[in-house]
């Protein structure tokens, strides 16, 4: 698991994570739960247990908030969440809209 090498994420997982992971894999039948636009379920094996609502946004490690994803869909979802988190953390700078010089009196 080279993705864990520079992460503190593992430290934030519940103590019973291994048990939760096995239960999610069993519940989801070992198959990725991602859906395509035509509502077909991804046919690849699920290897990654994902928090549907990330813990950084208030999600929990309850079974109802965990889903099995294939590596592709997990990367896709995590990348999207990272972009969202970065956008929320970014300081917004609003400047007044300049008026055209011909309209100034």
N, C-alpha and C positions, 0 to 999 in steps of 0.2 A: 504494500500500500504506500507507494511513494508520495501520493497526494497528501499524506498525513505528516510528512517530514518537517514542514515549516509551519504547521498549523497548531493552534491551541484548541481546536474544535473538539478533539477527542476528550480533553479534560472537562468539557461542558456537557458531555453525554451522561445520561443517568447510569448508575451502577449496574442496572440490569439490562444494559443495551444489547448484550449478546443474546439474551433470552427474547427481548422484544424483536430483534432482527430475525431470529428463527421463526417467531410467530407470524411476522409480516410475510416472510417468504412462503410459509405454509399457507397462510390466508389467501395470498395473491397467486397461488399455484406455480410459483417460480417464474412467472412471465411478467414482463414489463407491463405496467398499467397505463402507460401513455396512450392517448387517443389521437388518431389522425383526423383531419378535417371532415372526412366522410364517416366518422365515428367508429372506424375499425380500430381494434386494439392492436398495439405494436406486437409483432410476433416474436420478438427477440427475448432471450432469457433475461430475467431481471437479476441484477447482481448488487444493486445499490439501493439501500433503504433511505428514502428521502422524507424530509419534513415538508408536508404540503404547504403549510404556512411556516416559514422559517422562524426559528427561535428568536432571531434578531427583530422580528416583527410581532413577537408575542405568541408564537406557536409553541405547542407543547410536544412532549414525547409520548402522548397518548396514542393508542392504536388508531384511533379515528383520524389522526393527523399524520400518519405514516403511510407511505406507498412505496412499492417496489418499482424501480426503473432500470432500464438497460443503461450502460455507460453513456451512450449517445444522448438519450433524453435527459439523463441526470446532468451532463455537462451543459446541455442547452438550457435547462431550467436554472441551474446555478449561475450561468453566465448572465442570464436575464436578470436574476435577482441581484447580482453584483452591480450591474448597471443601474438598477433602480436605487439601490442603497447609495451608490456614489452620487446620483442625481439629488437624492434627498439631503445628503451631507454637503453638497456644493452650495456655497454662499451665492445668493442671487444678487446681482447688481442691476438696479433699475435706474435708468437715467431719464430725465425729462425729455419728451419728444421735442426736438427743435422745430421752431416755426420757420417758414420761409422768410428771408429778409424783406421781401416786398410786402409782406403782410404786417410787418412791425410798424407802429405809428410813433 
